Amino acid sequence: MMRDAVMPLLRQRADPITVEVIGNSLAAIAEEMTVNLARTAHSTIVYEVQDFCTGLLDAEGRLVAQPGAGLPLFVGDLDAAVGDGLALYGPDGFAPGDVILTNHTGTCGQHLNNIVVYTPAFFEGKLIGFPATRAHWTDVGGRLAGGFLTDAETSFEEGIQLRTLKVYKHGAPDEELFRILRHNIRHPEASFGDLHAQIAACRMAERRLQELYARYGADIVGDAIATGWDQTERMVQAAIRTYPNGRYVAESFLDDDGVDLGRPVPIRVSVIVEDGSLTVDFSKMSPQVRGPINSGSAAGRSAARLALKYLVAPNVMANHGCFRPLKTILPEGTLISAREPAAMSWWQTPILTVIDTILLAMSKARPDRIPAGHYSDISAMLLTGWDSRTHRAYTNIEPVAGGWGARPHGDGPNATYTIGHGDTFNIPVEVLETRYPLHVERYALRCDSGGPGQYRGGLGLERIYRMLDNGMFNGLSERSKCLPWGLKNGLPGKSGSIALKRHGQVKLEHFQKITGLKLKRGDLLMFATGGGGGYGDPLTRPPERVAEDVRMGYVSIEKARQSYGVVIDPRTGVVDLTRTKALRSGSLRRNLVRKRPATTKATSRKRLN
């Protein structure tokens, strides 16, 4: 039944071994695209941070294979970009040698820096699919270099918008279009280098697909793809059935949208589990906002897909079958389905907390599987300016890792990127200091940032940059009020922060969202990321574990006493068991209960009949 719904009648069927071989071959092609792109890109945000994705789609724009490298935020959403091309050109509107490019917010639902490039692949004159890539370009024009405006109110401020354009036709570049691009973006040499890296990855995949089709034939490969989808669907359905049927609801909020300062932005989700299917209902989501923390419907659907992957299918290759058991209810005009020309510079900001809130809802269904809240913030910093060493302008974009929530059976990971950033990386200090006029003064775990609990939340980071030339900074630090929540009486993690110490001054300037902050040589920019929430009562954490945290610099002696009720001799580092027992059984327990903030809400499940 599933095969008939997605594939035409085929003359030949693939045997189980061939299905496995072809499935692994397709996955290997997508992986090779990833390696190819990372090795040939020009920008550190691509080749070091790996802010990109690759994938293979069939001739109807359905996902065939997408590897785990790159940003999980991009999981399964290349179909929106390719689908727009199919709608505009039709399946017969592509030719060998074509290269299609798009960053359209209405299609992709992300900030304009995320450029999708894809090519049609043909076998024996017939369209067989589309290799596709997405990569973060350093600059796409707009009001300020690099984008990431915290005060933008429309996408027109954020850069040039390109909706599904053929930058190559029949293998020949559109020189007029390239001339427009060259004169509307800063650092065209880097962006064009990244574009050619994306094209090269797609061209390589075209050749590999043609080799695969030549070996097995179109019918066998098509049947193997359909069978793989069916197998993946059954695996996901079986995993969903391990969650009790019911409706699970949770809510949280963001600090503000960057324009209407101080006005919280509520996030409400409902998840329905019913007999192997999962529905994520966003119908009560906040309406789209004036500021640049909106995202489009493609990104909203991706949030649901990523949550599904986290909950039931973390080790299953992302493909069309993986998401068949998922239904998304997403009305137009919400925070994560914003209408044009909504600003989307910080499109990841709501998506990360939306995913975390979905997990919070599901913690009522399977508390043994769901961790406490993580720092859930892109924590990106954008520094631009003039490098007097090279006599060239520069733009450095880099996310900073933070703490994940404690798990039901262990501490949260330290200094790990968000659920939406996955296998991305920081720029190594050596590369950063070579490429840009910056000096990293400090890069360390942030003591006391992890939420106290029987299992401690993961720690955030402290990263301090010294400016070696004048420059400008755009940055955002979210969730200062809706802290990374604890579960099962665990306490929340600490929020992130941004501070500036002017050269020669003592006083610090503090920011949560800032655009166009002018920096001078010698200034110190201090970036601190949040920690994860704790899991379980902190007064039940074994004293020796707390003492070890103190020795490692994860927890201060004062915090050990205040939040864990553990008294440690500062000279010897030894636990005073007598005083610890007295402290834990006295007023501290009552005080900790009063300190637990009610920043989130999750309702118990109701069984479906």
C-alpha positions in Angstrom: 0.0 0.0 0.0 2.8 2.4 0.9 4.7 1.6 -2.3 1.6 2.1 -4.5 1.1 5.6 -3.0 4.6 6.8 -3.8 6.0 4.9 -6.8 4.6 4.0 -10.3 4.3 0.4 -11.3 7.8 -0.9 -11.8 8.8 -3.7 -14.2 11.6 -5.0 -11.9 11.9 -5.4 -8.1 15.1 -5.2 -6.1 15.9 -8.2 -3.8 16.6 -7.4 -0.1 20.4 -7.5 -0.5 20.3 -5.1 -3.5 18.0 -2.8 -1.5 20.6 -2.6 1.2 23.5 -2.1 -1.2 21.8 0.7 -3.1 20.6 2.3 0.1 24.1 2.4 1.4 25.4 3.6 -1.9 23.0 6.6 -1.9 24.0 7.4 1.7 27.6 7.3 0.7 27.0 9.7 -2.2 25.4 12.2 0.2 28.3 11.7 2.6 30.8 12.3 -0.2 29.0 15.5 -1.0 29.5 16.6 2.6 33.3 15.9 2.5 33.6 17.6 -0.9 31.9 20.7 0.2 33.8 21.0 3.5 37.1 20.6 1.7 36.5 23.1 -1.1 34.6 25.9 0.6 36.3 29.3 1.2 34.6 30.6 4.3 35.3 29.5 7.9 31.6 29.4 8.6 31.4 26.6 6.0 34.6 24.6 6.2 35.3 25.0 9.9 31.9 25.5 11.5 30.2 23.3 8.9 27.1 25.4 8.7 25.8 23.5 5.7 23.9 20.4 4.6 23.8 18.1 1.6 21.2 15.7 0.4 19.8 13.7 -2.5 16.1 14.1 -3.7 14.2 12.2 -6.3 12.6 13.6 -9.4 9.6 14.7 -7.5 11.6 16.5 -4.8 11.3 13.8 -2.1 14.2 13.2 0.2 16.2 10.1 -0.6 19.2 10.5 1.7 20.6 13.2 4.0 23.7 12.5 6.1 24.0 13.5 9.7 26.9 15.9 9.3 26.2 19.6 9.2 23.3 21.3 10.8 20.4 19.1 12.0 18.2 22.3 11.7 18.3 21.6 8.0 16.9 18.0 8.4 14.5 17.2 5.7 13.8 20.7 4.5 15.7 20.7 1.2 12.4 19.5 -0.3 10.9 22.9 0.1 13.6 24.5 -2.1 13.5 21.8 -4.8 9.7 21.7 -4.7 9.6 25.4 -5.5 11.8 24.8 -8.5 9.5 22.0 -9.7 6.5 24.3 -9.3 8.1 27.2 -11.2 9.8 25.2 -14.0 7.9 22.0 -14.1 9.7 18.6 -14.3 10.5 19.2 -17.9 12.0 22.6 -17.3 15.4 21.3 -16.3 18.3 20.5 -18.5 21.8 18.9 -17.9 24.2 21.5 -16.7 21.5 23.7 -15.0 22.4 25.0 -11.5 19.5 26.5 -9.4 20.0 28.8 -6.5 17.5 30.1 -3.9 17.5 31.8 -0.5 13.8 32.9 -0.7 12.4 33.4 2.9 8.9 32.5 1.7 10.2 29.2 0.4 13.0 28.2 2.7 11.9 30.0 5.9 15.4 30.9 7.0 17.7 33.9 7.0 18.9 35.0 3.6 22.5 33.9 4.3 21.5 30.3 3.9 21.8 29.6 0.1 20.4 26.5 -1.4 22.1 25.3 -4.6 20.9 22.2 -6.4 21.3 20.6 -9.9 19.2 18.2 -11.9 20.6 14.7 -12.5 19.7 12.7 -15.6 20.1 9.1 -16.7 19.5 8.2 -20.4 17.8 11.5 -20.9 15.4 11.2 -18.0 15.4 13.3 -14.8 16.2 11.0 -11.9 16.7 13.4 -9.1 18.4 16.4 -7.5 21.6 16.6 -5.5 21.2 19.6 -3.2 23.3 21.7 -0.8 22.7 24.5 1.6 25.5 26.7 2.9 25.8 29.8 5.0 27.2 32.6 2.9 29.3 35.2 4.9 27.3 38.1 3.4 24.3 38.6 1.2 24.1 42.4 1.2 21.7 44.2 3.6 22.1 47.0 6.0 25.2 45.7 7.8 28.0 43.3 6.9 27.2 39.7 7.6 23.6 40.1 8.6 22.4 38.9 12.0 20.6 42.1 12.7 18.8 42.0 16.0 16.6 45.1 15.2 15.5 44.4 11.6 11.8 44.6 10.9 11.6 43.3 7.3 13.7 41.0 5.1 14.5 44.0 2.8 17.0 45.2 5.5 18.7 41.8 5.7 20.0 41.3 2.2 19.3 40.4 -1.4 16.6 37.8 -2.0 16.9 35.3 -4.8 14.0 33.0 -5.5 14.8 29.9 -7.5 17.1 31.3 -10.2 19.1 29.3 -12.7 22.6 30.7 -12.3 23.9 28.1 -14.9 21.8 27.1 -17.9 22.9 24.1 -20.0 26.3 24.3 -18.3 26.9 28.0 -19.1 26.9 30.6 -16.3 24.5 33.6 -16.4 27.1 36.3 -16.4 24.6 39.1 -15.9 23.1 37.5 -12.8 26.6 36.9 -11.5 27.4 40.6 -12.1 24.4 41.6 -10.0 25.4 39.3 -7.2 29.0 40.5 -7.3 28.0 44.1 -6.8 25.4 43.5 -4.1 27.3 41.4 -1.6 30.4 42.0 0.5 33.3 39.5 0.2 32.1 38.2 -3.2 35.3 36.2 -3.6 34.4 34.1 -0.5 30.8 33.7 -1.4 31.5 32.8 -5.0 34.1 30.3 -3.7 31.4 28.7 -1.5 29.0 28.7 -4.4 31.5 26.8 -6.6 32.1 24.4 -3.8 28.4 23.8 -3.6 28.2 23.3 -7.3 31.1 20.9 -7.3 29.5 18.8 -4.6 26.3 18.5 -6.7 28.2 17.7 -9.9 30.1 14.9 -8.1 26.8 13.5 -6.9 25.3 13.6 -10.4 28.2 11.4 -11.6 27.8 9.0 -8.8 24.1 8.7 -9.4 24.6 8.0 -13.1 27.1 5.3 -12.2 24.7 3.7 -9.8 21.8 3.8 -12.3 24.0 2.4 -15.0 25.0 -0.5 -12.8 21.5 -1.5 -11.6 19.0 0.2 -14.0 16.4 2.8 -13.2 13.7 0.3 -12.2 15.9 -1.5 -9.6 17.2 1.8 -8.1 13.7 3.2 -8.0 12.3 0.2 -6.3 15.2 0.1 -3.8 14.5 3.8 -2.9 10.8 3.0 -2.4 11.6 -0.1 -0.3 14.0 1.9 1.8 11.3 4.5 2.5 8.9 1.8 3.5 11.5 0.2 5.9 12.3 3.5 7.5 8.6 4.3 8.0 8.0 1.0 9.8 11.1 1.6 12.0 9.8 5.1 13.0 6.3 3.8 13.6 7.6 1.1 15.9 9.6 3.6 17.8 6.6 6.0 18.2 4.6 3.1 19.6 7.0 3.0 22.6 5.4 6.2 23.7 1.9 6.0 25.3 -1.0 7.3 23.2 -2.1 10.8 24.4 -1.9 14.5 24.0 1.1 16.3 25.6 1.2 20.0 25.9 4.0 22.4 27.0 4.8 26.1 26.9 7.8 28.3 27.3 8.8 31.7 26.0 11.6 33.9 24.5 12.7 37.1 26.2 11.6 39.4 23.3 11.8 39.8 19.6 14.6 42.4 19.6 12.3 45.3 18.6 9.5 45.2 21.1 12.0 44.9 24.0 10.8 43.4 27.2 7.7 41.8 25.7 8.0 38.0 26.1 7.2 35.8 23.1 5.2 32.7 24.1 5.8 29.3 22.6 3.1 26.7 22.9 3.1 23.2 21.5 0.9 20.2 21.6 2.0 16.7 20.6 -0.4 13.9 19.9 0.8 10.3 19.9 -1.7 7.8 18.4 -0.9 4.3 17.3 2.4 4.8 15.6 1.8 8.3 14.3 2.9 11.6 15.8 1.2 15.0 15.3 2.9 18.2 16.3 0.3 21.0 16.7 1.5 24.6 16.5 -1.9 26.1 16.2 -1.5 28.0 19.5 2.0 29.3 18.6 2.7 33.0 19.1 1.9 35.1 16.0 4.8 36.4 13.9 6.6 39.3 15.5 8.1 42.6 14.3 11.7 41.7 15.1 14.0 39.3 13.3 13.3 36.1 15.3 10.7 34.8 12.9 11.1 31.7 10.7 9.0 30.4 7.8 6.8 27.4 7.5 9.6 25.2 6.0 11.7 25.8 9.1 8.7 25.2 11.4 8.1 21.8 9.8 11.8 21.1 10.1 11.5 21.8 13.9 8.9 19.0 14.1 11.0 16.7 12.0 14.1 17.3 14.1 12.1 16.7 17.3 10.8 13.4 15.8 14.4 12.3 14.9 15.5 13.1 18.5 12.6 11.3 20.1 12.4 8.1 18.0 14.9 7.9 15.2 18.3 9.4 16.0 20.2 6.7 14.2 17.9 6.4 11.1 19.0 8.0 7.9 16.8 11.0 7.2 14.6 10.3 4.1 11.1 10.7 2.9 9.9 7.6 4.7 11.3 8.8 8.0 8.8 11.6 8.1 5.6 9.8 6.8 4.4 9.1 10.4 4.7 12.8 11.3 1.9 15.3 10.8 2.4 19.0 11.4 -0.4 21.4 12.1 1.1 24.8 11.3 -1.2 27.8 10.5 0.2 30.6 8.4 1.4 33.7 10.2 2.9 32.3 13.4 6.4 32.8 14.8 7.5 29.7 12.9 5.4 30.2 9.7 5.8 33.9 9.2 4.5 35.7 6.1 6.8 37.8 3.9 8.5 40.2 4.3 9.0 39.1 8.0 12.6 39.6 9.2 14.4 36.3 9.8 18.0 37.2 10.7 17.8 35.1 13.9 15.4 32.4 12.5 17.1 29.7 14.6 16.3 31.4 17.9 12.6 30.3 18.1 13.2 27.0 16.4 15.7 25.8 19.1 13.3 26.6 21.9 10.4 25.1 20.0 12.2 21.8 19.8 13.2 22.0 23.4 9.5 22.7 24.3 8.4 19.7 22.3 10.8 17.5 24.3 9.4 19.1 27.5 5.9 18.1 26.5 7.1 14.5 25.8 8.8 14.3 29.2 5.4 13.6 30.6 5.1 10.6 28.2 8.5 9.1 28.8 10.3 10.7 31.7 13.0 8.0 31.5 14.1 9.3 28.0 13.9 13.1 28.0 16.6 15.3 29.4 16.2 18.6 31.1 16.3 21.8 29.0 19.5 22.8 27.3 20.9 26.2 26.7 18.9 26.3 23.5 20.5 29.5 22.0 22.5 29.9 18.9 24.8 32.2 20.9 26.3 33.5 17.7 28.7 36.4 17.4 29.4 38.4 14.3 32.4 40.6 14.2 33.3 42.7 11.2 35.8 45.4 10.4 39.1 46.2 8.7 42.2 44.1 9.1 45.2 46.4 8.9 47.5 43.3 8.5 45.9 42.3 5.1 44.3 45.7 4.2 41.0 43.9 3.7 37.6 43.9 5.2 36.7 40.8 7.2 33.5 39.2 8.6 33.7 36.5 11.3 30.6 34.5 12.2 30.8 31.9 14.9 28.3 30.1 17.2 29.5 29.3 20.7 28.6 26.0 22.5 26.8 25.7 25.8 25.5 23.2 28.3 22.9 20.5 27.7 20.3 19.4 30.2 21.0 16.5 32.6 19.6 13.2 31.6 17.5 10.7 33.7 20.7 8.7 34.3 23.6 11.1 33.9 25.0 14.6 33.9 24.4 16.8 30.9 27.2 17.2 28.4 29.4 20.3 28.7 30.2 22.8 26.0 28.1 21.1 23.3 26.3 22.8 20.4 22.5 23.0 20.5 20.1 20.3 19.3 19.8 22.3 16.1 23.5 22.6 15.5 24.6 19.0 16.1 27.9 18.2 14.5 29.0 21.8 13.8 32.2 23.0 15.3 33.8 26.2 16.6 36.6 27.9 14.7 39.9 26.8 16.2 41.6 29.6 18.0 44.7 29.2 15.8 42.6 29.6 12.7 40.6 32.5 14.2 43.7 34.5 15.2 45.3 33.8 11.8 42.4 34.8 9.7 41.0 37.8 11.7 42.4 40.6 13.9 41.3 39.0 17.1 43.0 37.5 20.1 41.2 34.9 22.3 42.1 35.9 25.9 40.0 33.1 27.5 38.2 30.0 26.4 37.0 27.9 29.3 34.1 26.1 30.9 31.8 28.4 32.9 31.8 27.5 36.6 28.3 27.1 38.2 26.5 27.5 34.9 25.0 23.9 35.0 21.7 23.5 36.7 22.0 21.7 40.1 20.3 18.3 40.4 20.9 14.7 41.3 22.4 14.8 37.8 24.0 18.2 37.0 23.3 20.1 33.9 26.1 20.6 31.4 28.3 23.7 31.6 28.4 26.6 29.2 31.5 28.4 28.0 33.3 31.6 28.6 35.0 33.1 25.5 36.8 36.5 25.6 38.0 38.2 22.5 40.5 41.1 22.4 40.1 43.4 19.4 43.4 44.0 17.6 41.7 46.5 15.2 38.5 48.6 15.3 35.4 46.6 14.4 31.7 46.1 14.8 29.7 43.5 16.7 26.2 42.0 16.2 25.1 39.4 18.8 22.2 37.9 20.6 21.9 36.0 23.9 18.4 34.6 24.6 16.6 32.7 27.4 17.7 35.1 30.2 14.2 34.8 31.8 13.0 31.4 30.6 16.0 29.6 31.9 17.0 26.1 30.8 14.6 24.2 32.9 15.2 21.4 35.3 13.2 18.2 35.5 12.1 16.0 38.5 13.0 18.8 41.0 16.2 19.7 39.2 17.1 23.4 39.1 17.5 25.5 36.0 20.8 26.2 34.3 22.3 29.7 34.2 21.5 31.9 31.2 24.0 33.3 28.7 25.3 36.9 28.6 27.3 39.4 26.5 29.6 42.0 28.0 32.0 44.6 26.8 35.0 46.0 28.6 36.3 49.1 26.9 40.1 49.4 26.7 41.4 51.2 29.8 38.1 51.1 31.7 36.8 48.9 34.5 33.1 49.1 34.1 31.4 46.5 32.0 28.6 47.1 29.5 26.0 44.3 29.3 23.8 43.3 26.4 21.2 40.7 25.5 20.7 41.8 21.8 22.9 44.3 20.1 23.4 45.4 16.5 26.2 47.7 15.2 28.1 48.0 18.4 31.3 49.8 17.5 34.5 48.3 19.0 38.0 49.8 19.3 41.4 48.3 19.4 42.1 46.8 22.8 38.4 46.3 23.8 37.4 43.0 25.4 34.3 41.3 24.2 33.1 38.7 26.7 30.7 36.0 25.6 29.2 33.5 28.1 26.8 30.7 27.2 24.1 29.1 29.3 24.2 25.8 31.1 21.7 22.9 31.0 19.0 22.3 33.5 19.5 19.7 36.3 17.6 16.4 36.7 16.4 15.2 40.1 16.7 16.7 43.5 20.2 18.3 44.0 20.2 17.3 47.6 20.3 13.6 46.5 23.5 14.1 44.5 26.2 12.0 46.3 28.6 14.4 48.2 31.6 12.8 46.6 30.3 13.7 43.2 29.8 17.3 44.3 33.3 17.3 45.7 34.6 16.0 42.4 32.8 18.8 40.5 34.5 21.3 42.8 37.9 19.8 42.1 37.2 20.0 38.4 36.1 23.6 38.6 32.6 22.8 37.5 31.0 23.9 40.8 32.2 26.5 43.3 32.5 25.7 47.0 29.8 28.3 47.7 27.5 26.8 45.1 28.1 23.3 46.5 26.8 24.5 49.9 23.9 26.7 48.6 22.4 24.3 46.0 23.7 20.8 46.9 23.9 21.2 50.7 27.5 19.9 50.6 30.1 21.5 52.9 33.6 21.2 51.6 36.8 22.3 53.3 38.4 24.9 51.0 41.9 23.9 52.1 41.7 20.2 51.6 38.7 19.8 49.3 37.3 17.1 51.7 33.6 16.9 52.4 32.5 17.6 56.0 29.9 14.8 56.2 28.5 15.8 59.6 27.8 19.4 58.5 26.6 18.2 55.1 24.0 15.9 56.7 22.8 18.7 59.0 22.5 21.2 56.2 20.7 18.8 53.8 18.1 17.9 56.4 17.4 21.4 57.6 16.2 24.7 56.1 18.1 24.3 52.9 15.6 21.8 51.5 12.7 24.2 52.1 14.6 27.1 50.6 15.5 25.1 47.4 11.8 24.3 46.9 11.0 28.0 47.0 13.8 28.8 44.5 12.5 26.6 41.7 11.2 29.1 39.1 7.9 28.4 37.2 9.2 29.5 33.8 7.7 26.6 31.8 4.6 24.4 31.9 3.9 20.9 30.8 0.6 19.1 31.3 0.1 15.4 32.0 -1.0 13.2 29.1 -4.6 12.3 28.4 -5.2 9.0 26.8 -6.8 8.9 23.4 -9.7 6.5 22.9 
